[in-house]
Amino acid sequence: MRLDAVIANYTAYRKALGERFRTQAQILKSFCRAIGGETEVTDILPEQVNTFLNGAGPIKPFWHAKYDVLVGFYRYALSRGLVRTSPLPTVKPQCTKSFVPYIYTREELSCLLAATLTYQKHSGHHLDPQMVQTMLLLLYGAGLRCSEALSLKLADVDLEQAVLTIRDSKFFTSRLVPISSLLNEKLQGYAAFRQQAGHAQNDDAPFFVKHNGQRVNLWNIEKAFQRIRKEAGVSRTDGGRYQPRLHDLRHTFAVHRLTSWYRKGKDVQRLLLQLSVYLGHRQLTGTLVYLTMTPEVLAQASQRFEHYALKGGLQ
């Protein structure tokens, strides 16, 4: 059976189970292009699979992502008698150190927000500066995923109650996200600007729109953010492989919240569960990924431990 046909059947099977299977499907499409869709699935050689997995350059975490997708694919093929053996390597190589999220300082956040109003001075763009600034404030102020902010509809933004409705997020769940009064005022300002610009006001209309009233996509905002970051002069100096990203605003929200709780002497262990729900995680382990230990967080945690050890318990 041809590779492209097996991949099509396998993708349909996984989606029929209720999975989105988007990233995995893209990886399988890349595998199909690399091998050749007309290739018989029984003729694929281990050397071809290794070439696809290794790519160019050092081994990165994406190697393991591709490997895991192919493991599922070949289990499917083996269970249906489409192949007799799997050409996947039996030993997984170690990858280079994963990237470390960038935690913006409050000064850097101020520079980024200011740069949203000036980064377009050199060329024309399809994004309103006020829209871009509002979105950055929302990503940091509410800790949303970029996809969640971009998916907001007018009906999802309750400006009277200062609550956002996040629908069908990463884990097929929906949640209510209360926001601060200051952030709500900013959203109110953008909503008024949006209405004055003549954009659609029906409940299903996207909240964040381009000049032409169309929904902003991820590529639009990420490309704009890289220009904003350069305009603001924000860059890594810690040797990290990646420059600061838009998604790092979510990491920064979590770390700044944790630091604030430590400073105020709050019960951080209990509040972490609330933070996990707020961020839309199914398990607490998903939240812990965001809690990069900055020097400030370590200092606050150390002070809390001293208090516990020397005075006999947390207050």
URQUIUR-V417642 format. One record per pair of residues at least 24 apart in sequence whose ideal C-beta (glycine too) atoms are under 6 Angstrom apart, sorted by the first residue. I is the first residue (numbers start at 1). GAP is how many residues later the second one is. D is the distance in Angstrom with one decimal. If there is no record, write none. Layout:
BEGIN
i = [I & I]
gap = [GAP & GAP]
d = [D & D]
END
This chain:
BEGIN
i = [1 & 1 & 2 & 3 & 3 & 3 & 3 & 3 & 4 & 4 & 6 & 6 & 7 & 10 & 10 & 24 & 27 & 27 & 41 & 41 & 42 & 44 & 46 & 49 & 58 & 59 & 59 & 60 & 61 & 61 & 63 & 99 & 99 & 100 & 101 & 101 & 101 & 102 & 102 & 103 & 103 & 103 & 103 & 104 & 108 & 111 & 112 & 112 & 115 & 115 & 115 & 116 & 119 & 119 & 119 & 126 & 126 & 127 & 127 & 130 & 130 & 131 & 132 & 134 & 134 & 135 & 137 & 139 & 140 & 140 & 141 & 142 & 142 & 143 & 143 & 143 & 146 & 146 & 150 & 152 & 153 & 154 & 154 & 154 & 155 & 157 & 159 & 169 & 171 & 175 & 222 & 251 & 254 & 254 & 255 & 255 & 258 & 258 & 259 & 259 & 259 & 262 & 265]
gap = [40 & 81 & 36 & 29 & 32 & 34 & 36 & 38 & 28 & 33 & 35 & 76 & 25 & 63 & 66 & 45 & 39 & 42 & 41 & 42 & 41 & 43 & 41 & 38 & 38 & 34 & 36 & 35 & 34 & 37 & 32 & 142 & 143 & 140 & 147 & 150 & 191 & 142 & 146 & 149 & 152 & 189 & 191 & 148 & 126 & 121 & 116 & 120 & 113 & 116 & 117 & 112 & 108 & 109 & 112 & 84 & 85 & 83 & 97 & 60 & 63 & 77 & 92 & 52 & 56 & 73 & 49 & 110 & 109 & 113 & 42 & 35 & 37 & 107 & 110 & 136 & 72 & 100 & 66 & 55 & 51 & 49 & 51 & 53 & 48 & 50 & 29 & 111 & 111 & 105 & 24 & 39 & 36 & 37 & 37 & 39 & 33 & 39 & 37 & 38 & 41 & 38 & 50]
d = [5.6 & 5.6 & 5.8 & 5.7 & 5.8 & 5.6 & 4.9 & 5.1 & 5.4 & 3.3 & 5.0 & 6.0 & 5.4 & 5.7 & 4.9 & 4.8 & 5.5 & 4.6 & 5.7 & 5.8 & 5.5 & 5.5 & 4.3 & 4.8 & 5.1 & 5.0 & 4.6 & 5.5 & 5.4 & 5.4 & 5.9 & 5.4 & 4.8 & 5.4 & 5.3 & 4.0 & 5.3 & 4.0 & 4.5 & 5.2 & 5.1 & 5.8 & 5.3 & 4.7 & 5.0 & 4.0 & 6.0 & 4.9 & 4.7 & 4.0 & 3.9 & 5.7 & 4.8 & 4.8 & 4.1 & 4.6 & 5.2 & 5.9 & 5.6 & 5.9 & 5.4 & 5.9 & 5.8 & 5.7 & 4.1 & 5.8 & 5.4 & 4.2 & 4.4 & 5.5 & 4.2 & 5.5 & 5.3 & 5.2 & 3.7 & 5.5 & 6.0 & 5.8 & 5.8 & 4.2 & 5.6 & 5.6 & 5.1 & 5.7 & 3.7 & 5.3 & 5.2 & 5.1 & 5.1 & 5.5 & 5.6 & 5.1 & 3.8 & 5.9 & 5.9 & 6.0 & 5.7 & 6.0 & 5.5 & 5.3 & 5.9 & 3.3 & 5.9]
END
